[in-house]
């Protein structure tokens, strides 16, 4: 596919996330919809 949208990011494991991102074709888009994210720096410390 050309587009993957993740809405329930907290429920994903790193393995599942990597597998689904690999399915996006070159030039495609991956969107992470995060309701609890307040800043980009908190993305680095997010626990899955």
C-alpha positions, 0 to 999 in steps of 0.5 A: 500500500501507499499509506499506513495509518496507526491509530492505537499505537500503544497496542503495537509491538515493535515487531508488528510496527516494523512489519507493517511499515515495511509493506509501504511502497517507496514514496508511501506515507506512514502516519502515527495518530497519537492522542497522548503525545504532547511533544516530539521529545516525548516520542523518544521515551514512549513505552510500548 
